[in-house]
């Protein structure tokens, strides 16, 4: 998939663990782990909003597009 999820990068920059982010955002560890590992097929805007609030970042800090056809 050409969408890259850089959640682990932002978590490292903020020195936040998966457990702490899960508690702050209110989603399960397993769902957050799926998202962090790039295996998620979709993300609710509500969830993205909560993650951005918890990490004090913009959606573009977490999501990136990579064109693989070049």
N, C-alpha and C positions, 0 to 999 in steps of 0.2 A: 504494500500500500504506500502511496507517495506521501502520506501524512506521517510526519515524525513527531513523536511525543517525547518531550524533553523534561518530563516531570522529575525524574531522578536528578537532573542537573540543577533545577530550581530548589529541590529539597536539600541538596548538598550545599548550595549557596546560602540557604537560610538555616543550615544546620538543624534540620527538622527530620525526625524519624518517620517512618511509615505509620507507626502506631499513633504518634502525636497528630499527624496530618489527618488520619482516619477519625480521630476523636473530634478534631476541630471542624472537619467537613461534614461528619455525620454519615459516612458510608463505610461499609464493611472493609476489613483489611483485604479480603480476597478480591473484592471489586476494585479497590485501589491498586492492588498489586497487578491485576490484569491490565489496568490502564497504564501503570508505570512501565510495565514490560512491553508495551506496544501491541498487545494482543486484543485490545478492545475494538469492537466494530463501530461503536458510536459513543458519544458522551452528551449528556443533557446539558443544555446551557445553564441550567440551575446549578448543576454540579461543577461546571467550569467556573461559574461565578464564585461559588463557595471556595474552590481551590485557589482562585486568584486572590480572594480576600485573605485566606489563611496564609498564603505565601507572599502577600503584598507584591503582586506582579500583574502583568498584562497577559491576556490570552496568547499573544504572539511570543511571549517568553516560554510558553509551554508547548505550543503547537507550531510546527513548521511544515512547509510543503517542499518536497524534493521531486523534481521532474526527472524520472529515470529514463526517459526516451531520448535524451540528448546524446 
